[in-house]
Each structure stands twice: as structure tokens, then as C-alpha cells.
Amino acid sequence: MKIFNTLTRQKEEFIPLRDKEVGLYTCGPTVYDYAHIGNLRTYLFEDILRRVLENFGYKVKQIMNITDVEDKIITGSQKAGLSLKTFTRKYEKIFKSDLKKLNIKSPAKFTRATEHIPAMIKLIEALLAKSLAYQIEGSVYFKTSAFKKYGKLARLDMEGLRSGARVDIDDYKEGVHDFVLWKAVKKGEPSWPSPFGKGRPGWHIECSAMSMQYLGETFDMHAAGVDLIFPHHENEIAQSEGATGKTFVNYWLHGEHLLVDGQKMSKSLGNLFTLRDLEEKDFAPLIFRYLILTTHYRSKLNFTWESLGAAKNTLRKLKDFVNELTSHKNTGLPKTSLDDYKKGFEEAITDDLNTPEALAIVWKLINNYHGQPKQYNPKKILKLIYDFDKVLGLRLKKIGSVEIPVEIKSLVEQREKLRQEKKWEEADIVREKIEKLGWRVKDTLERPIIGKI
């Protein structure tokens, strides 16, 4: 398996620290609002990464943080008149619901920042002991000039810098790149006791403390969006390696931005969409998942309603094909082998998660089957597509097992009778009635195939 390592700026063969075991840390949400579709693209790419690893026999221990204390959270909770916990748990629950709808696997553990304050304090103490941090008026800052390798991930030519990166603005810190590890208490804000005085952790220290607590001082993979390369991941490396003297992460993976009609998403432009917005326009979450699969994770994806509509139609065709094979009676053993398709899919998906090429293999198989159906064993094709879907995550196996209501079956039989009598207009009226009830009919040589819209 080859992956693009942001640290080296090249594809590398993946070699885990422990045979067939992978430690994976993925930066999770800051729970003050709904996750937007740009966030969700990142979580989908991370899910594909995990699925590929698991598909090839690796046991993946994935940790995802929940940032539940931060400036925007504090402001939001105060405006809502809710406690920090009540406010953040609301959006955490919504976030987890979004993951489930998108068929994104849950990590081994979600780690809330507020539940790991002692680990963060311990890490800050280690940095102070090594003179890599300093205190000013109850706050603690990391001294980047004291860490000679600062900038090795972003390369500090700002190649890694992306719009949207969070940078602390603080007149008290000594150096322009210095960042806060512990924020002194402010009136009306939540705080915790510490050796440095009451306060709360800075954003960057959270991920270092939590990832090392569950995955060790050195682990295999760290993944997120490109907007976190600098300063967040750069700062994670500095504070982690500064404290331990060891390599923090071996492989860094970053997914590119999602644009909307060629522009960056923002509330001011009115183009910041959530999963709810897609569902309100009759786009099921798995349609968005399919759209994400059509573009390589390291390429910008330009979201439009037209592209989502195209993904909807294509996914429908894929579901129809699965339905067709599920009901097929041909179980012969023709000569045509499926080995090349399996090999092609595996080569694509293990080449830095090349999902567009992997999908192309799927459609090549479908088109070749439709061209010469008698040359293939439908049941074997169905099994292979189910195997592919362990990586793609489109829940294709559930399609053939959907229970069709008696009313729908009756309408389909009624339509078939009308078609046999060549009463085409009346048959179309029945089809429309079926579709209004949330079902669709695909006509085949053997019999009509019924599926959910």
C-alpha cells in the first residue's frame, strides 16, 4: 500500500510500527455547530483510509477527538444560555448522527478535550521543564525558536498554509509563531485548576495529549484536512516531539478542500451547506458519499447541485444493477474470470486511495456484463461487488434484502399487465404512483426490478 506522506511530500510504501496493527488519529469536530460538507468530505476520506487498511488485514485503532472547549464554543453556549456540556453534547450527538448516515465507521474511541485536562497539564509541565515553554501572567506559551525542527511539516514557505487556519492573536507572547498551551482564566469562561493557575487548554495541546495517551508517543498515521497542516499539525509535532524527543507520527495524510461552485464555503456567501441541506433537497447522505468517491482525496472537489444530481443518478444505476443480479437465476460457471477486475480495484485503492480509478473498475465490470451477460456468472459478480463495497461503503449489500411492501408489488404487477396489453400511458401513470411512494421500477428482459429511490 502506498500513501502520500505530507511530511516528505511523496508517495511512500506504508510500513506499520507493529505488524498488522495501525494506530490512526483523526482530528474531529469542534462542536459548536453542524459539520458542513467540507468537514464531512475529510471524515469520508479518513473512513476510506481505515476501510482500505482493514480490508487488507490490518487491525486499526482509530482515535478521534471532540474539541468541546474553545472560543467559539464558549461564545455559542453563552448566547444559547446553556452550560458548556449541554451545548457541546447537542452538537456532538448531531455529528455522530451524520457519521452514521454517511456510513462512516465509528472510531475505537471518541476523546473529549474536557475529559483529558490532566494529560494536557502533564505535557505542558514536560515542556516547561525542557525550557520549550514559558509562562506570562497565568498563560503558558510554546517557544518555537527553541524547537529547531519547527516548520518541517508546513516547510514554512507557507506551502502548507491554507486559508482557514487558526492562529492565536496574542500580544503577550514572545515570538510571532509562539502558540498558547494554557490560557489564563477570564471572567465568565470555564476553567480548570493547574500548576500555572486556573485556566483552560489551548487548542493544539489537546490533540498531542490525547493521541499519545491512547496510541503511544510514536504512532503510525495522523489524518485531517489541508487547512490543519499549519499551524495545528505543525504545532502538534513541535510540542509532542519537544516533550518526548521521539518522532511523533510516521505518516501524515491530508485531504483537499471542497469548493462550492468554484468558491470557498462561507456563511457570507450563503454557500455553506450541511447534510441537512442536502437531505432537504431530496439527496440521501450516501449520494454525497458517492460524489466524494469520484474525486481523489488530494484533489479539490467542486461541489455543485448538478454534480450531486449526477451522483444520484449514477448511484441509482449501481443499485439497480445490484438488484438485477440479486434476482438473477443464472448460476452457471462460464469461462470469464473476474480476477483482473479484483486486481485492478485493489491496485487502484492501494495506490494512495485512488477511489475514482477504483470506481472506474466497478463500472467497467458492469458495462462488460451488460455487453455479454452470458459470459459471466451473476452471483460471482455480485459477491465481488459486495467485496468492493467493503471499501466504498455504499451499503450495497442491503439493497437486495429490502422488503418490498405488498402495495408496491401489486402496483408493479398491475403495470406489467398494462404493458403486456400495450396500454403504455396507463402503465406510465402506475409507474408515477410507484415513484411517489418512494420506489422505482427498472424493466429487464427477465422481469421488472423493484428498488428504493
C-alpha positions as CSV (number, residue, x, y, z in Angstrom):
1,M,0.0,0.0,0.0
2,K,1.3,3.4,-1.0
3,I,0.2,6.7,0.6
4,F,1.2,10.3,0.1
5,N,3.0,11.5,3.2
6,T,2.7,15.3,3.7
7,L,5.9,15.2,5.7
8,T,8.0,14.0,2.8
9,R,5.8,15.3,0.0
10,Q,5.9,11.9,-1.8
11,K,4.2,8.6,-2.0
12,E,5.6,6.0,0.3
13,E,5.1,2.4,1.0
14,F,3.2,2.1,4.2
15,I,5.1,0.1,6.9
16,P,3.4,0.0,10.3
17,L,5.2,0.1,13.6
18,R,3.6,-3.2,14.6
19,D,2.9,-6.0,12.2
20,K,-0.8,-5.8,11.0
21,E,-1.7,-3.1,13.6
22,V,-2.2,0.5,12.8
23,G,-2.5,3.5,15.2
24,L,-4.6,6.2,13.4
25,Y,-5.5,9.6,14.9
26,T,-8.0,11.7,13.1
27,C,-8.8,15.3,14.0
28,G,-12.5,15.5,14.9
29,P,-15.1,18.3,15.1
30,T,-15.2,21.5,17.2
31,V,-18.8,21.0,18.5
32,Y,-20.4,24.4,18.3
33,D,-22.4,24.0,15.1
34,Y,-23.4,21.5,12.5
35,A,-20.5,20.0,10.5
36,H,-20.5,21.4,6.9
37,I,-20.0,19.2,3.8
38,G,-16.3,20.3,3.6
39,N,-15.7,18.8,7.1
40,L,-17.7,15.7,6.1
41,R,-15.5,15.2,3.0
42,T,-12.5,14.9,5.3
43,Y,-14.2,12.4,7.6
44,L,-15.2,10.4,4.5
45,F,-11.6,10.2,3.2
46,E,-10.4,9.1,6.6
47,D,-13.1,6.4,6.6
48,I,-11.9,5.1,3.2
49,L,-8.3,5.0,4.6
50,R,-9.5,2.9,7.5
51,R,-11.6,0.6,5.3
52,V,-8.7,0.0,2.9
53,L,-6.4,-0.9,5.8
54,E,-8.9,-3.2,7.4
55,N,-9.7,-4.8,4.0
56,F,-6.1,-5.8,3.7
57,G,-5.9,-7.4,7.1
58,Y,-4.8,-4.6,9.4
59,K,-6.3,-4.1,12.8
60,V,-6.9,-0.3,13.0
61,K,-7.1,1.5,16.3
62,Q,-8.6,4.9,15.4
63,I,-8.9,7.7,17.8
64,M,-10.9,10.9,17.1
65,N,-11.0,13.9,19.3
66,I,-14.0,16.0,20.1
67,T,-13.0,19.6,20.8
68,D,-15.6,20.7,23.4
69,V,-13.9,23.8,24.9
70,E,-12.8,26.6,22.6
71,D,-13.6,30.3,22.0
72,K,-16.5,29.7,19.5
73,I,-18.0,27.1,21.8
74,I,-17.8,29.4,24.8
75,T,-19.5,32.2,22.8
76,G,-22.1,29.9,21.4
77,S,-23.0,28.3,24.8
78,Q,-23.3,31.8,26.4
79,K,-25.6,33.0,23.6
80,A,-27.7,29.9,24.0
81,G,-27.8,30.2,27.7
82,L,-26.6,26.7,28.1
83,S,-23.9,25.0,30.1
84,L,-20.7,24.1,28.1
85,K,-21.6,20.4,28.5
86,T,-25.2,20.7,27.4
87,F,-24.3,22.9,24.4
88,T,-21.5,20.7,23.1
89,R,-23.2,17.3,23.7
90,K,-26.1,18.6,21.5
91,Y,-23.8,19.1,18.5
92,E,-21.7,16.0,19.3
93,K,-24.9,13.9,19.0
94,I,-25.7,15.5,15.7
95,F,-22.2,14.9,14.4
96,K,-22.3,11.3,15.3
97,S,-25.7,11.0,13.6
98,D,-24.1,12.5,10.4
99,L,-21.3,9.9,10.6
100,K,-23.9,7.1,10.8
101,K,-25.9,8.4,7.9
102,L,-22.8,8.6,5.7
103,N,-21.8,5.0,6.8
104,I,-18.6,6.3,8.4
105,K,-17.3,3.8,10.9
106,S,-17.1,5.0,14.5
107,P,-13.5,5.2,15.9
108,A,-12.3,2.9,18.6
109,K,-12.7,5.9,20.9
110,F,-14.0,9.5,20.8
111,T,-11.9,11.6,23.1
112,R,-13.4,14.8,24.6
113,A,-10.9,17.5,25.4
114,T,-12.6,18.4,28.7
115,E,-12.1,14.8,29.9
116,H,-8.3,14.9,29.3
117,I,-7.2,18.1,31.1
118,P,-4.7,16.2,33.4
119,A,-2.9,14.7,30.4
120,M,-2.6,18.1,28.9
121,I,-1.2,19.7,32.1
122,K,1.3,16.9,32.3
123,L,2.5,17.5,28.8
124,I,2.8,21.3,29.4
125,E,4.9,20.6,32.6
126,A,7.3,18.5,30.5
127,L,7.7,21.3,28.0
128,L,8.3,23.8,30.8
129,A,10.9,21.5,32.3
130,K,12.8,21.5,29.0
131,S,12.6,25.3,28.6
132,L,10.5,24.8,25.5
133,A,7.7,26.8,27.0
134,Y,7.3,29.9,29.2
135,Q,4.7,31.5,31.4
136,I,3.3,35.0,31.2
137,E,0.5,36.2,33.6
138,G,-1.0,32.8,34.1
139,S,-0.8,31.6,30.5
140,V,1.8,29.2,29.0
141,Y,3.3,29.5,25.5
142,F,5.4,27.2,23.4
143,K,8.7,28.8,22.4
144,T,9.0,27.8,18.7
145,S,12.6,29.3,18.4
146,A,13.7,26.7,20.9
147,F,12.5,23.8,18.8
148,K,14.9,23.6,15.9
149,K,12.7,21.5,13.6
150,Y,9.8,23.8,13.8
151,G,8.3,24.2,10.3
152,K,9.3,20.7,8.9
153,L,5.7,19.8,8.1
154,A,4.5,23.1,6.6
155,R,8.0,23.9,5.4
156,L,7.3,27.4,6.5
157,D,7.5,28.7,2.9
158,M,3.8,28.6,3.6
159,E,3.3,25.9,1.0
160,G,1.3,24.0,3.6
161,L,-0.7,27.1,4.8
162,R,-4.3,27.1,3.7
163,S,-7.0,29.7,4.2
164,G,-9.0,29.0,7.4
165,A,-6.0,28.1,9.5
166,R,-6.4,29.1,13.1
167,V,-3.6,31.4,14.5
168,D,-3.8,32.8,18.1
169,I,-3.6,36.6,18.2
170,D,-1.9,37.4,21.5
171,D,0.1,40.5,22.3
172,Y,1.8,38.8,25.3
173,K,3.7,36.0,23.5
174,E,7.4,36.5,22.8
175,G,7.6,35.2,19.2
176,V,5.3,35.6,16.3
177,H,5.0,31.8,15.8
178,D,4.8,31.0,19.5
179,F,1.4,29.5,20.5
180,V,-0.6,29.1,23.6
181,L,-0.6,25.9,25.6
182,W,-2.6,27.1,28.5
183,K,-4.9,30.2,28.6
184,A,-5.2,32.1,31.9
185,V,-8.7,32.3,33.3
186,K,-11.1,35.0,32.1
187,K,-14.2,36.2,33.7
188,G,-17.3,34.2,32.7
189,E,-15.3,31.4,31.0
190,P,-15.0,27.8,32.1
191,S,-11.7,27.0,33.8
192,W,-9.7,24.2,35.5
193,P,-7.1,24.3,38.2
194,S,-3.4,23.8,37.2
195,P,0.1,24.4,38.5
196,F,0.2,27.5,36.2
197,G,-3.1,28.9,37.6
198,K,-6.7,28.5,36.7
199,G,-7.5,28.4,33.0
200,R,-8.1,26.2,30.1
201,P,-6.0,24.4,27.5
202,G,-5.0,25.8,24.1
203,W,-6.4,24.1,21.1
204,H,-3.2,22.4,19.8
205,I,-2.2,20.7,23.1
206,E,-5.4,18.7,23.1
207,C,-4.6,16.5,20.2
208,S,-1.0,15.8,21.3
209,A,-2.1,14.8,24.8
210,M,-5.0,12.6,23.7
211,S,-3.3,10.9,20.7
212,M,-0.2,10.0,22.8
213,Q,-2.3,8.7,25.7
214,Y,-4.1,6.2,23.5
215,L,-1.7,5.5,20.7
216,G,1.7,6.0,22.3
217,E,4.4,8.6,21.9
218,T,5.0,7.5,18.3
219,F,2.2,6.1,16.2
220,D,1.5,5.3,12.5
221,M,-0.9,7.8,10.9
222,H,-2.4,11.2,11.5
223,A,-5.1,12.4,9.1
224,A,-7.2,15.6,8.6
225,G,-7.9,18.3,6.1
226,V,-5.2,20.5,4.5
227,D,-6.3,23.5,6.5
228,L,-4.8,21.9,9.6
229,I,-1.3,21.4,8.2
230,F,-0.3,24.8,9.6
231,P,-0.4,25.8,12.3
232,H,-2.3,23.0,14.1
233,H,-0.3,19.9,12.9
234,E,3.0,21.8,12.9
235,N,2.3,22.8,16.5
236,E,1.4,19.2,17.4
237,I,4.7,18.0,16.1
238,A,6.7,20.7,18.0
239,Q,5.0,20.1,21.4
240,S,4.9,16.3,21.1
241,E,8.5,15.8,19.8
242,G,9.7,18.6,22.1
243,A,8.4,16.8,25.1
244,T,9.3,13.2,24.2
245,G,12.4,13.6,22.0
246,K,10.8,10.9,19.7
247,T,9.2,11.0,16.2
248,F,5.5,11.9,16.8
249,V,3.9,10.4,13.7
250,N,5.3,8.5,10.8
251,Y,2.7,9.3,8.1
252,W,0.7,12.5,7.7
253,L,-2.3,12.4,5.4
254,H,-4.3,15.5,4.4
255,G,-7.5,15.8,2.3
256,E,-8.0,18.8,0.0
257,H,-10.7,21.4,0.2
258,L,-14.3,21.1,-1.0
259,L,-15.4,24.2,-3.0
260,V,-18.9,25.2,-3.8
261,D,-19.5,26.5,-7.4
262,G,-15.7,27.2,-7.5
263,Q,-15.7,29.2,-4.3
264,K,-14.7,28.6,-0.8
265,M,-17.6,27.9,1.5
266,S,-18.6,30.8,3.8
267,K,-21.7,32.0,5.6
268,S,-21.4,35.4,4.0
269,L,-21.6,33.8,0.5
270,G,-24.6,31.7,1.6
271,N,-22.9,28.6,0.3
272,L,-22.1,26.8,3.5
273,F,-24.1,23.5,3.4
274,T,-24.7,20.8,5.9
275,L,-26.0,17.3,5.5
276,R,-29.4,18.6,6.5
277,D,-29.4,21.0,3.5
278,L,-28.7,18.0,1.1
279,E,-31.5,15.9,2.7
280,E,-34.0,18.8,2.4
281,K,-33.3,18.8,-1.4
282,D,-34.0,15.0,-1.5
283,F,-30.4,13.9,-1.6
284,A,-29.8,10.9,0.6
285,P,-26.4,11.1,2.5
286,L,-25.0,8.1,0.6
287,I,-25.4,10.1,-2.6
288,F,-22.9,12.6,-1.1
289,R,-20.6,9.7,-0.2
290,Y,-20.7,8.5,-3.8
291,L,-19.9,12.0,-5.0
292,I,-16.8,12.2,-2.7
293,L,-15.6,8.9,-4.1
294,T,-15.5,10.3,-7.6
295,T,-12.6,12.7,-6.8
296,H,-9.2,11.8,-5.3
297,Y,-8.9,13.0,-1.8
298,R,-5.8,15.1,-2.6
299,S,-7.7,17.0,-5.3
300,K,-10.0,19.9,-4.8
301,L,-13.6,18.9,-5.3
302,N,-16.0,21.4,-6.8
303,F,-19.5,20.8,-5.3
304,T,-22.5,21.8,-7.3
305,W,-26.1,20.7,-7.1
306,E,-25.7,19.5,-10.7
307,S,-22.8,17.2,-9.7
308,L,-24.7,15.9,-6.8
309,G,-27.7,15.2,-9.1
310,A,-25.4,13.3,-11.4
311,A,-24.0,11.3,-8.5
312,K,-27.6,10.5,-7.5
313,N,-28.4,9.1,-11.0
314,T,-25.2,7.1,-11.1
315,L,-25.7,5.6,-7.7
316,R,-29.2,4.7,-8.7
317,K,-27.9,2.8,-11.7
318,L,-25.4,0.9,-9.4
319,K,-28.2,0.0,-7.1
320,D,-30.4,-1.2,-10.0
321,F,-27.5,-3.4,-11.2
322,V,-27.2,-4.9,-7.7
323,N,-30.9,-5.5,-7.6
324,E,-30.8,-7.1,-11.1
325,L,-28.0,-9.5,-10.0
326,T,-29.8,-10.3,-6.7
327,S,-32.8,-11.6,-8.6
328,H,-30.9,-13.4,-11.4
329,K,-31.3,-17.1,-11.7
330,N,-28.2,-17.8,-13.8
331,T,-25.8,-19.8,-11.7
332,G,-23.7,-21.3,-14.5
333,L,-19.9,-21.4,-14.5
334,P,-18.8,-19.6,-17.7
335,K,-15.1,-19.2,-18.5
336,T,-14.8,-15.4,-18.0
337,S,-12.6,-14.8,-14.9
338,L,-13.2,-11.8,-12.5
339,D,-9.5,-11.8,-11.3
340,D,-8.5,-8.9,-13.4
341,Y,-11.3,-6.7,-12.0
342,K,-10.3,-7.7,-8.5
343,K,-6.7,-7.0,-9.1
344,G,-7.4,-3.7,-10.8
345,F,-9.6,-2.5,-8.0
346,E,-7.0,-3.4,-5.4
347,E,-4.2,-1.8,-7.3
348,A,-6.2,1.4,-7.5
349,I,-7.3,1.6,-3.9
350,T,-3.9,0.8,-2.5
351,D,-2.3,3.5,-4.7
352,D,-2.9,6.4,-2.3
353,L,-6.6,5.6,-2.1
354,N,-7.4,6.2,-5.7
355,T,-11.2,5.9,-5.4
356,P,-12.0,7.4,-8.9
357,E,-10.0,4.7,-10.6
358,A,-11.5,2.0,-8.3
359,L,-15.0,3.2,-9.3
360,A,-13.9,3.0,-13.0
361,I,-13.1,-0.7,-12.5
362,V,-16.6,-1.3,-11.0
363,W,-18.2,0.4,-14.0
364,K,-16.0,-1.5,-16.4
365,L,-17.2,-4.7,-14.9
366,I,-20.9,-3.6,-15.1
367,N,-20.6,-2.4,-18.7
368,N,-18.8,-5.6,-19.8
369,Y,-21.5,-7.7,-18.1
370,H,-24.3,-5.8,-19.9
371,G,-22.4,-6.3,-23.2
372,Q,-22.1,-10.0,-22.8
373,P,-24.2,-11.2,-19.9
374,K,-24.0,-14.9,-20.8
375,Q,-20.2,-14.8,-20.4
376,Y,-20.4,-14.1,-16.7
377,N,-21.8,-15.7,-13.5
378,P,-24.1,-13.0,-11.9
379,K,-23.7,-14.5,-8.4
380,K,-19.9,-14.2,-8.6
381,I,-20.1,-10.7,-9.9
382,L,-22.5,-9.8,-7.0
383,K,-20.1,-11.3,-4.5
384,L,-17.2,-9.3,-6.0
385,I,-19.2,-6.0,-5.9
386,Y,-20.0,-6.7,-2.2
387,D,-16.3,-7.1,-1.6
388,F,-15.6,-3.8,-3.3
389,D,-18.3,-2.2,-1.2
390,K,-16.4,-3.1,2.0
391,V,-14.1,-0.3,0.9
392,L,-16.6,2.0,-0.9
393,G,-19.1,1.9,2.0
394,L,-22.3,2.4,-0.1
395,R,-24.3,-0.2,1.8
396,L,-24.9,-2.2,-1.5
397,K,-25.5,-5.4,0.4
398,K,-28.6,-4.1,2.0
399,I,-30.2,-3.2,-1.3
400,G,-31.2,-6.8,-2.3
401,S,-32.5,-7.5,1.2
402,V,-35.0,-4.6,1.3
403,E,-38.5,-5.9,1.9
404,I,-40.9,-4.7,-0.8
405,P,-44.4,-3.7,0.6
406,V,-47.4,-5.7,-0.7
407,E,-48.9,-2.5,-2.2
408,I,-45.8,-1.9,-4.3
409,K,-45.7,-5.5,-5.6
410,S,-49.4,-5.2,-6.5
411,L,-48.8,-1.9,-8.4
412,V,-45.8,-3.4,-10.3
413,E,-48.0,-6.4,-11.3
414,Q,-50.7,-4.1,-12.4
415,R,-48.2,-2.1,-14.5
416,E,-46.8,-5.3,-16.1
417,K,-50.3,-6.3,-17.2
418,L,-50.9,-2.9,-18.7
419,R,-47.6,-3.1,-20.6
420,Q,-48.5,-6.6,-21.9
421,E,-51.8,-5.1,-23.2
422,K,-49.7,-2.2,-24.7
423,K,-51.6,0.3,-22.6
424,W,-48.5,2.5,-22.3
425,E,-50.0,5.7,-21.0
426,E,-51.9,3.9,-18.2
427,A,-48.7,1.9,-17.4
428,D,-46.8,5.2,-17.0
429,I,-49.4,6.6,-14.6
430,V,-48.9,3.5,-12.4
431,R,-45.1,4.0,-12.6
432,E,-45.6,7.6,-11.4
433,K,-47.7,6.3,-8.5
434,I,-45.0,3.8,-7.5
435,E,-42.3,6.5,-7.6
436,K,-44.4,8.9,-5.4
437,L,-44.4,6.1,-2.8
438,G,-40.6,6.1,-2.8
439,W,-39.9,3.1,-5.2
440,R,-38.8,2.7,-8.7
441,V,-39.1,0.1,-11.4
442,K,-36.4,-1.0,-13.9
443,D,-37.5,-3.1,-16.8
444,T,-35.3,-6.1,-17.8
445,L,-35.7,-9.0,-20.2
446,E,-36.5,-11.4,-17.4
447,R,-38.7,-9.3,-15.2
448,P,-39.1,-5.8,-13.7
449,I,-36.6,-4.9,-10.9
450,I,-38.0,-3.0,-7.9
451,G,-35.8,-0.8,-5.8
452,K,-36.0,2.1,-3.3
453,I,-35.5,5.6,-4.7
